[in-house]
Structures are given as structure tokens and as C-alpha cells.
Amino acid sequence: MNYFAIGFRNILKNRRRSIVTLISVGFGFASISLFAGYIKNVYGGLARQAIQGELLGHLTVMKSGLRTEGKLHPAQYMFSKADLDRVVPILQQYPHTELVTPRMSISGMVSNGTASTIFVGEGVVPADVKKLQGDFTRKLAGDLKADNPIGVATAEDLGKILHLKAGDSAALLVSTVTGQANALDVDIVDSFNTGNVGTNDKFIYLPFELAKSLYDIDGAERLIVLLDDKEFTEQARTELTAQLKQAGFDVELKTWLELSSFYTQVKRLFDMIFAFIFSNVFIVVVMSIVNSMSMTVVERTREIGTLRSMGLRRFGIVRLFATEAFILVAMGCAGGLVFTLLVRFAVNSAGITYTPPNSSNVVKLLVDLDVPRMVRACVMLSVLGIAAALFPARAAARKPIIDSLGHV
């Protein structure tokens, strides 16, 4: 017996009810797919912003205790020049390593000659910044000049506060590693937007050699490792930690996920929203299928009795209705996929922009295709749709044949 052929004929016979169910399943699947595609785009953008835009790289190598005791005893928790000569080759020889660059955090006061305010600075190697940023289009770290050893880039809001622009001069006052005051004049070579309202009024990027001079130390606070693919991050951390421990270094390696708290918070929020939307869509779709199958069973009671009298077993009746439910869900998901592709194309072509919370950058509203989630959604809708059809089908199959034939 060809259950699919009979099931498809029954769907065509009850066109109005089938269309309503198909619309419910299709729009439900499209809603899940579009939101999944949107949050996938958000996750990808946040990951690229952390790794490339904020120059976190994939791994940060530091001495154990730097984040807890480093402020009190900074010299003890920094890599000396001799340490760097041994650690850097170990990191560079790793197969997936593309770049290893030193980094130095620094803070103090910045002055335009008449007014001063606090700043938080990051010493970077200018030539390595471009490698870290890659094809990231938004400039979150400024453009330092390799031929200007005292050229710094200021965050846009910080520049507005002190009326500093490219070509101006300023003075930086910091505390050295031994606690003494140290001041140097610098040139403003560029401005940038950090993408975060909390740091856009105080952040400065400066050449690594200048940061070392201000901090009066010949070494590095930490090392940034850029891999060829973020999928190798955890594997690289495990293997490099073991190699560095074996070489006698008490270090800890932090991934970009651990250092980018904003990414983690946003991901948790969107995961909860997705779970909520997913649950509501499923309830609507399942109730639609239950209603459609229940009405179908009532209207086809005499047909069921006839099939039973012809020798079709109870399991065959249940299987027939389950097959119809599966066909409905499959057709609904197919229609939902077409609708998803059309809406995605329209949204991505519309050029819609918005400013995310806690951000100072305008971003485009884009929708990707999250194929794994779409497949899981289709499978779960199919399973729940079949399960929803089983209850009315089992009730109809258990009804005595005589009663079914006499049903009015």
C-alpha cells in the first residue's frame, strides 16, 4: 500500500484545511530560519569585531597571575626580553599560527596643554595591526604610522573632549613599572571609533616601543596569537599550554571568547530569545496540525471504517495519518524555505541600518543562512507534527468497525 500517494490525495481533497496548515508550518519555519540567520550574522560580526576589530586575536598568552596580582607587582608578571626570545619561537612554530605580536596595556592622563583627562592605552606593533585586522572594514584601532614612533591614535569621543585631531600634539603622563611619573609628548596621527560607548571617550592606541618607553620596561605584558581559523582556538590553547609548561613557563592562555565579555553576554541573550521564539512557533504549528488531523479524522470516520473492513490494520490507519502529517510538514517547510530566501534577499538588499545597544557604530541589518539550525527545525517540526497526528489517529483506529461505518 502506497501510504504517501494516498496521504497526498487526502491532502488535496481537503484543500482549504491543508492550505491553512501549510501556511502555519511555512510561516513558523520561516520565522525560525530568519531569526536564526539574523543571530548567526550577529554572532559572526561580534566574533570578527573581537578578534580583528579589537585586536584580541584568537589567543592571549600571559604569565599566570597577571590579571589578579599584576597591578600590584607588574614587573614580576611580565615577559622579559629573554622570556620573549624563548616564548615567541614556540608560538610561531605552531602549525596554525599566522601572527605572534607583543602587547602592553597602559593608563594615565592625557593633556592637550590646557585640559587633561584619563586615558586607557594599548601598545601595539603598527605593522602587526594591519595583519590582525585583515579584511575587517570598520576601523576600531586607528591607523598608526610605522615611521612615526611617537604617533598615537585617539578614540573619537576622547578627541572631541580635548579638541584633538590628526596633526595636533598632546602629552601623556603615566606611572612607570616602578611607580615613578613619566611624561612624553606625542603626535595625534588618527582617530577611531571603538564601537563601545564605555571606551570611546578614553581609549588610545600607541606604538609598542612608545608604550615600553613610557612604562620603562624592556619586555611585554602579554602576547597575542592570531590563528588561520578560529575553529582551532581550543585545540591550539591546549597544545601550546602544554608546550610552554614543558619549556618551564608558568603561563595561562585566554581565548578571545573569555576576554570578550560583551560577545558572551549578547550570545546568551539571543540564545534565550531564540529558545522563546522557537517554543512559541512550535506550539502554534503543533496545535495547527492537531486541529487539522482531528477534524480530518472526524470527517473521515466512515472512510476509516471502510479501510478497516477491507483488512487494513489499526497500525495502518495510524501510519496513514502520520504520513499525511509528515507530508504537510515537509511541504510547509519547503514553502517556508522559499519564503525565507525571498525575505532574506529583500532584507539584505534594503540597506537597513541600526545602532546596537552599548555601541557607537551603525551596523547593517543582515540575515545569513543558518543551515544546521534550519535542518534541526525541520526535523523537530516533522517529529512533533507526526506525534501530533498520532493521538487522533489512534483514537479513530480503535473505534469498532461497525460504529465507524455507521458514523454520520
Disulfide bonds with the S-S distance in Angstrom:
none
